[in-house]
Amino acid sequence: MSIWPSLVTACALLLYLAVTINVGRARMKYKILPPEMTGDENFERVVRVQQNTLEQLVLFLPTLWLFSEWISPVWAGGLGTVWVIGRILYAWGYYQAAEKRMLGFGISSLVTFTLLGGAIVGIILSLV
């Protein structure tokens, strides 16, 4: 097991923890009590950041580890770091305005597709 994908996994989980805590803070700030999920537009953007990050983690983490196993743990760690940076940019932008989320979303999506494609190529090459 490599330290780099492990470190990236921990950073991705810390990022998710931070955006989850931000939902709780936004609930208090905008006075939106559970189970309510709508109300103030600013609150809804904070919730979308958390939900979208969770949705992306489901694809990112397995592709990170598959790429690490079949291609390179060092490259997986580097790409994973770019993914975390992309998700930070996504959150930062989305907190300001919905249309400002696209750069971060694009970066993290490109990394995920790269990890997935690389993993598939590595697996196929090991079969031949």
N, C-alpha and C positions, 0 to 999 in steps of 0.2 A: 504494500500500500504506500502511496506517495504522500508526502507532506503537502504538496501544492494543491491538489484537488481537495484534500481534507481542509486546508486553510480556507480555500474559496467556499467550500460548503459551509463552514462556520460563519464566514462573512455574509453569505447569502441568508443564512438563518438569522443572524443578528440584524440584517437589513429588514427582514420580515417582522422580527420582533419590534423594531423601531416604528415601522409603519402601522403595526397593530396598536402600539401604545398611542400613536398619533390619533387613531380613531377614538380611543377613550378620552383623550384630551379635547378633541373636537366635540365630542358629545357634551362635555361640561361647558365648553366655550359657547356652543350654539344651543345649549339646553334641549338636547334631543335625547330623551330617555329610552332605554331598551324596552321593548323590542323594535321601536321605530327605526327605520332605515332611510327615511326621507325627511325633507324639511328644507333647511337652508342649503343653497347650492354649494357653498363652501364645504359644508359637512359632507355632502354627497360626493364631492371630488376626493376628499380624504378617504372615504369608504371605497371608492373605485380604485384608488391607488393600492389599498390593502388587498382588495379582492383580485385585482389583476395581477398583483405580485404573487399571490397564492396560486393563481391559475398558471402563471409562467414557471413557477418553481416545479410544478408537477412535470413539466417537459424538460426544464433545464437540468435538474439534478441527475436524472438517469442518463441524459446525453453526456453530461460532464464526465460521469464515471465510466460510461462505455467508451468514450473517446480516450480517456486516460488509460484504460485497459488495452485497447486495440491500436492506438496510435502513439500517444505520448503523454505521460503525466505532467511533464513540464509545460508542453503546449496547452494541455487542458487547463492547467493552472493559469497560464497567461490569458487564454481566451475567457476563462471564467472570471478573471479579474475585470476584464473589459465588460462582461455581462453585468457584474455588480455595479460598475461605474455607470453603465447605461441605465440600470434600474434606479440609481440615485438621481440621474438627470431626468428620468421619466417622472419620478415622484416630485421632485423639485418643480418641474415645469407644470405638472398637473395641479399641484397645490395652488399655483398662481392662476391658471386658466386652462381649460380643456385643450385648446388648440396648441398649447406649449408642451404637450406631452410627446409629440411625434419624434423628436430627435432621439430621446432616450429609448422610446419604444423601438425605433428602427435599429439602433445599436444593439440592444439586447436580443431582438428577433434575429438579426443577422448572425450574431454569435451562436444562438441556439440552432439555427439551420446549419451553420458550419460544423458545430459539434455533432449534430445528428448525421449529416452527410459523411463526415469523416469517420464516425463510428461504423456506419453501414459499409463504407469502402474497406475499412480495416477488417471487419468481420468477413466480408466476401473474399478479400485477398487471403485470409487465413484458411479459407476453404479450398483454394486452388493451389 
